[in-house]
Amino acid sequence: SFLVGRRGTVLAAPSVTIVDDPLLRGGLGSRPFDGEGLPSRRTVLVDQGVLASYLLDTYSARKLGLEATGHAAREGGGGVTVGFTNLYLEPGPHTPDEIIRSVERGLYVTELIGFGVNFVTGDYSRGAVGHWIEGGELAHPVEEITIAGNLDRMLRDVEMIGCDLQLRDQSAAPTLRIARMTVGGQ
């Protein structure tokens, strides 16, 4: 992983806090125990921009010389992997409208398609759907585009965080303004 050995270092903008909370009331991934029978607990992964922790089962914790965080997951065949439960980026103070109005020219992504993340390097490339922003206003819908970049840079380039976090799935984030990202398509 591109995060190995980086605990305690700045990973993201200071406004970024990322949490996995298996005890979240009503969360789709909530559970009292992990796949190894360890008690689940809320884990702050990124705390005000600093990489604070990893999600660990007993095997990966032992390998890293750390304590398991209660994030072992079992798949259909019974094998143990590390998995998140209710993963989210904590909301900030801005409304989505404020964020859109602050963008002179850019892309407002409303949906991501596929899964293209290299966890060794942090590089990503995903299909996306959304709206083009011109002069702080949604100008027109866009589809069949690709966004690409590196998770390291993306997390450092977070400039604004919305107050609109909605936990509809096991992972969620509010509206974000990111300084730069590669966008491809017609």
BELSULWO-V941895 format. One record per run of one state. SS is the DSSP state (A for helix, B for strand, O for the rest). FROM is the first residue (numbers start at 1). TO is the last residue. Records with the same first field share a line. If there is no record, write none. Layout:
SS = FROM-TO + FROM-TO
//
This chain:
O = 1-9 + 11-17 + 21-32 + 34-38 + 40-42 + 48-49 + 52-57 + 65-71 + 75-79 + 83-86 + 90-93 + 95-95 + 102-104 + 114-116 + 118-122 + 135-136 + 157-157 + 163-170 + 173-175 + 179-181 + 185-186
B = 10-10 + 18-20 + 33-33 + 39-39 + 43-47 + 50-51 + 72-74 + 80-82 + 87-89 + 94-94 + 105-113 + 117-117 + 123-134 + 137-150 + 158-162 + 171-172 + 176-178 + 182-184
A = 58-64 + 96-101 + 151-156
//
